[in-house]
Amino acid sequence: MIRSVTIMLCVTSALAGAIPQAVTTQADAARRQDISAIYSEVMTSGSAVNAIAAQTADAKVGTREMPIQQCVTLPPARATEWTEILAEVDANKPGTGTIPPDLKLQRPYVLLNNVEVQEFRNSKSNPKFQGAMDLFQFTDVYFSKNRTIAVVFVFAWRGPLAATWTWFALERTAAGKWEQRRQWAHCGAEA
């Protein structure tokens, strides 16, 4: 009898723990889909083949940081979402995420690990880079809690003296598509 009760308690505990796990997995999958869609949306330029750093990075150009607070301004009606995004920025350690391998880009791309990123910077002519001329690095995508607003930083390295960078602010439309809100992001440069 005690053995049956123990088995029943173990099974019940396991099932109770499994239900939230399934919800988290669905939420994680939806978030990953949004992340992939956002990276794909902001990746509209570049060379015939693009090299993309597989690990996310800090919002930096060289050693100069590009703080989100100075580069993105949401409308006053979006103050709550802005606070949520900043909280997510503060909660995440930069450079610990990964770029999803299923980006929907207009041009072919190759994902590079950290060692390959350095190799690319030293010699873009290496055949393993498939002719890529640009190296793109992204921060993590930061969302409002309801995932209707997102921001991401993009740095495109073209050589020791050539690069572009910008923050992108995006909003999910009623149809579920992510669209850039250029009026919200006001930092960016080309060198």
C-alpha positions as CSV (number, residue, x, y, z in Angstrom):
1,M,0.0,0.0,0.0
2,I,2.8,2.5,0.9
3,R,4.6,1.5,-2.2
4,S,1.5,2.2,-4.4
5,V,1.0,5.6,-2.7
6,T,4.7,6.4,-3.3
7,I,4.5,5.5,-6.9
8,M,1.3,7.5,-7.3
9,L,2.9,10.5,-5.7
10,C,5.9,10.3,-8.0
11,V,3.8,10.0,-11.1
12,T,1.6,12.9,-10.0
13,S,4.6,15.0,-9.2
14,A,6.2,14.2,-12.6
15,L,3.0,15.1,-14.5
16,A,2.5,18.3,-12.5
17,G,6.1,19.3,-13.4
18,A,5.6,18.4,-17.0
19,I,2.7,20.7,-17.7
20,P,4.5,24.0,-17.1
21,Q,7.5,22.6,-19.0
22,A,5.4,22.1,-22.1
23,V,4.1,25.7,-21.8
24,T,7.6,27.0,-21.5
25,T,8.7,25.0,-24.5
26,Q,5.8,26.4,-26.6
27,A,6.7,29.9,-25.4
28,D,10.4,29.4,-26.1
29,A,9.5,28.1,-29.6
30,A,7.4,31.2,-30.3
31,R,10.1,33.5,-29.0
32,R,12.7,31.7,-31.2
33,Q,10.4,32.2,-34.3
34,D,10.1,35.9,-33.5
35,I,13.9,36.2,-33.0
36,S,14.5,34.5,-36.4
37,A,11.9,36.8,-38.1
38,I,13.5,39.9,-36.6
39,Y,17.0,39.0,-37.6
40,S,15.7,38.2,-41.1
41,E,13.8,41.5,-41.3
42,V,16.9,43.7,-40.4
43,M,19.2,41.7,-42.6
44,T,18.2,43.3,-45.9
45,S,21.6,44.4,-47.3
46,G,25.1,43.0,-47.6
47,S,27.1,41.2,-50.2
48,A,26.2,38.2,-52.4
49,V,27.0,35.9,-49.5
50,N,27.0,37.2,-45.9
51,A,29.0,36.0,-43.0
52,I,27.1,36.2,-39.7
53,A,28.6,35.7,-36.2
54,A,26.8,32.7,-34.7
55,Q,27.1,34.2,-31.2
56,T,25.4,37.4,-30.2
57,A,27.6,40.4,-29.3
58,D,27.6,43.6,-27.2
59,A,26.2,46.8,-28.7
60,K,29.7,48.1,-29.5
61,V,31.7,49.6,-32.3
62,G,35.3,48.8,-31.5
63,T,35.5,49.7,-27.9
64,R,32.8,52.3,-28.0
65,E,29.5,51.2,-26.5
66,M,26.3,52.2,-28.2
67,P,23.7,52.3,-25.3
68,I,20.2,51.6,-26.2
69,Q,19.0,54.4,-24.0
70,Q,20.8,57.0,-26.2
71,C,19.8,55.4,-29.5
72,V,16.2,54.3,-29.3
73,T,13.2,56.4,-28.2
74,L,9.7,54.9,-28.2
75,P,6.6,57.1,-28.2
76,P,5.3,58.1,-24.7
77,A,2.3,55.8,-25.2
78,R,4.8,52.9,-25.2
79,A,6.5,53.8,-21.9
80,T,5.5,50.5,-20.3
81,E,7.0,48.5,-23.2
82,W,10.1,50.6,-23.1
83,T,10.6,49.9,-19.4
84,E,10.1,46.2,-20.1
85,I,12.7,46.2,-22.9
86,L,15.2,48.0,-20.7
87,A,14.6,45.4,-17.9
88,E,15.3,42.6,-20.4
89,V,18.5,44.3,-21.5
90,D,19.6,44.6,-17.9
91,A,18.7,41.0,-17.1
92,N,20.6,39.4,-20.0
93,K,24.4,39.1,-20.2
94,P,25.4,40.4,-23.6
95,G,27.0,38.0,-26.0
96,T,25.6,34.8,-24.6
97,G,22.9,34.1,-27.2
98,T,23.1,32.4,-30.5
99,I,21.8,33.3,-34.0
100,P,19.1,30.8,-35.2
101,P,20.3,28.8,-38.1
102,D,16.9,29.1,-39.9
103,L,17.0,32.8,-41.0
104,K,14.9,33.7,-44.1
105,L,17.3,35.9,-45.9
106,Q,17.3,37.2,-49.5
107,R,20.9,36.2,-49.9
108,P,22.9,33.1,-48.8
109,Y,24.8,33.3,-45.5
110,V,27.2,31.3,-43.5
111,L,27.2,31.3,-39.7
112,L,30.7,31.6,-38.1
113,N,31.8,30.5,-34.7
114,N,34.1,32.9,-32.6
115,V,37.3,31.4,-34.1
116,E,36.0,31.8,-37.6
117,V,35.0,35.4,-36.9
118,Q,38.6,36.2,-36.1
119,E,39.8,34.2,-39.2
120,F,37.3,36.2,-41.3
121,R,38.6,39.5,-40.0
122,N,42.2,38.4,-40.8
123,S,41.5,37.0,-44.2
124,K,38.1,37.3,-46.0
125,S,39.5,35.4,-49.0
126,N,39.5,32.0,-47.2
127,P,37.3,29.7,-49.3
128,K,35.4,28.4,-46.3
129,F,33.7,31.9,-46.1
130,Q,32.1,31.2,-49.5
131,G,33.0,34.6,-50.9
132,A,31.4,36.6,-48.1
133,M,32.5,40.3,-48.0
134,D,30.6,41.5,-44.9
135,L,30.5,40.1,-41.4
136,F,27.3,40.9,-39.4
137,Q,27.1,40.8,-35.7
138,F,23.9,41.2,-33.7
139,T,23.0,41.7,-30.1
140,D,20.3,39.5,-28.6
141,V,16.8,40.7,-29.5
142,Y,15.1,42.5,-26.6
143,F,11.3,42.4,-26.3
144,S,8.5,44.0,-24.4
145,K,6.7,41.4,-22.2
146,N,3.9,40.9,-24.7
147,R,6.4,40.7,-27.6
148,T,4.8,43.5,-29.6
149,I,8.0,45.7,-29.6
150,A,11.5,44.5,-30.1
151,V,15.0,46.1,-30.5
152,V,18.3,44.8,-31.8
153,F,21.7,46.2,-32.6
154,V,23.4,45.3,-35.9
155,F,27.1,45.8,-36.7
156,A,28.4,45.1,-40.2
157,W,32.1,44.9,-40.6
158,R,33.5,45.3,-44.1
159,G,37.2,45.7,-43.3
160,P,39.5,47.5,-40.9
161,L,38.3,50.9,-42.0
162,A,34.8,50.2,-43.2
163,A,31.7,49.3,-41.1
164,T,28.1,50.3,-40.4
165,W,26.1,50.0,-37.3
166,T,22.6,50.8,-36.1
167,W,19.9,50.0,-33.6
168,F,16.6,48.7,-35.0
169,A,13.3,49.1,-33.4
170,L,10.4,46.9,-34.6
171,E,6.8,46.5,-33.9
172,R,4.6,43.5,-34.5
173,T,1.7,44.4,-36.8
174,A,-1.9,43.1,-36.3
175,A,-1.1,40.5,-39.0
176,G,1.8,39.2,-36.8
177,K,4.6,40.5,-39.1
178,W,7.6,42.4,-37.7
179,E,8.1,45.9,-39.2
180,Q,10.8,48.4,-38.6
181,R,9.9,51.7,-36.9
182,R,12.8,53.8,-38.2
183,Q,11.5,56.9,-36.4
184,W,12.2,55.2,-33.0
185,A,15.8,54.4,-33.7
186,H,18.1,57.4,-34.2
187,C,21.6,56.1,-33.9
188,G,23.6,54.7,-36.7
189,A,26.7,55.4,-38.8
190,E,28.8,54.2,-41.7
191,A,32.6,54.5,-41.6
